[in-house]
Amino acid sequence: MRFIISSLFFLALFSCAAAYDPLDPMGNVTIKWDIVAWTIDGYTATVTLFNFQTFRHIMDPGWKIGWTWAKKEIIWSMVGAQAAEQGDCSKFKAIIPHCCKRNPVVVDLLPGAPFNQQFANCCKGGVVSAWGQDPKASISQFQITVGLSGTSNKTVKMPKNFTMLGPGPGYTCSPAKLVPSSKFLTPDGRRRTQALITWNVTCTYSQFLARKNPNCCVSFSSFYNQEITPCPTCACGCQNNNTCVNRDSKILKVVGANNTNNETTSLLQCTHHMCPVRVHWHVKVNYKEYWRVKISIVNFNYRMNYTLWSLVIQHPNLNNVTQVFSFNYQPLIPYKSINDTGMFYGMKYYNDVLMEAGPLGNVQSEVLLQKDLNTFTFKQGWAFPRKVYFNGDECMLPPPDAYPFLPNSADGSLISFLTLISTLFFLFIIL
């Protein structure tokens, strides 16, 4: 009986925490539905999507928002977005609505949309930055005019069954809730207006719901061990092993074979891990008071450009980062008492796009960290990260017993001596 009770407790705990990320405990996507005006047969609302996730972007092909109308509402018009399907509007004779479906799905407009169809923070193809990386670009908006005969502030009903695809599965949305009305500041900053009614929907992401297997893996190496610890075999599943292509395959020379606009299927390079992305952590140099790490990210997908990519790493020495080369860096402190997590991302117009698989499908950086002599060690895998996330998804790490280990005769003095020898040899080659 005690076992059954314990099992039920852990099952309930897991089900409640399925969308909880310990490195981003407050991360969510909030959809705010502000009714700003009444019309003859309905209302006009401003819908705002806030990506409050610290390091997870909503990437191409962008977000999709869906819901089910509580009554028999229709969408007369939209600005800044559009319904994916019009539905059956045959009963309307004079003016045809924008959408007559009971469960519409709305998508953002593409960049370059006609001016009269644009709205504030719209027209980005549904691509929204993470709040922790670029707060100004983490908002998307559109305006919708809803029609339903006899609608008023007493009879209007909240839409139900909200869904958020950003892109693909993984998000679970709460029911729409009535909250205090939003307030808006006029462009001149001298007047504050207020929404008539405001509803909030909160959507949280779960990697377990999004896919069965990880989307990335991690490999390790170090200057004190010649062996490279590769990604685990089939780290991202080997179900696509029959459809992968080799680097020298003739398929890649076919026009359109590696078209990055092809969303239907991935075209992965054949590897033992079968992951679209691999992150490599190399312990490069050991100084007296500092140590240096090289980080490489490799894209193995011939049909995917990763724009606005982000890399989150958890390691105890990230509380004392001296310098980061080639990447932007921002410490993440989800808990005030712990500072062991950091976010790396590309520099704009330089390496903020991780190109598809090929010669340009990688980005690299080096990190210089200052040692805390009371905790620093190369023993027992301490020099390698505890967790690695790429674009908000946790990557599979090698098993602990496979980490690069110190030679039996190695100690701190020997490592320093080897570092000195390698440095002198490098200087000799240059000179």
Sequence and secondary structure as in RCSB ss.txt:
>XXXX:A:sequence
MRFIISSLFFLALFSCAAAYDPLDPMGNVTIKWDIVAWTIDGYTATVTLFNFQTFRHIMDPGWKIGWTWAKKEII
WSMVGAQAAEQGDCSKFKAIIPHCCKRNPVVVDLLPGAPFNQQFANCCKGGVVSAWGQDPKASISQFQITVGLSG
TSNKTVKMPKNFTMLGPGPGYTCSPAKLVPSSKFLTPDGRRRTQALITWNVTCTYSQFLARKNPNCCVSFSSFYN
QEITPCPTCACGCQNNNTCVNRDSKILKVVGANNTNNETTSLLQCTHHMCPVRVHWHVKVNYKEYWRVKISIVNF
NYRMNYTLWSLVIQHPNLNNVTQVFSFNYQPLIPYKSINDTGMFYGMKYYNDVLMEAGPLGNVQSEVLLQKDLNT
FTFKQGWAFPRKVYFNGDECMLPPPDAYPFLPNSADGSLISFLTLISTLFFLFIIL
>XXXX:A:secstr
 HHHHHHHHHHHHHHHTTT  TTSTT  EEEEEEEEEEETTEEEEEEEEEE  SS  B TT  EEEEE SSS EE
EEEESEEES     TT  SS  SB  SS EEEE  TT  GGG  TT  STT B  TTT GGGSEEEEEEEEE TT
  TTT    EEEEEESSSS EEE   EEES  EEE TTSS EEE SEEEEEEEEE HHHH SS SEEEEEEETTE
EEEE   TTTT STTTTT B TT GGGGSTTTT TT  S   BB  SS  SEEEEEEEEEE SSEEEEEEEEEE 
BTT  EET EEEEE GGGGGEEEEESEEEEEE SBTTB  EEEEEE TTTTSEE  SSTT EEEEEEEEE  TTT
  SGGGTTS SEEEETTEE B   GGGS    TT  HHHHHHHHHHHHHHHHHHH 
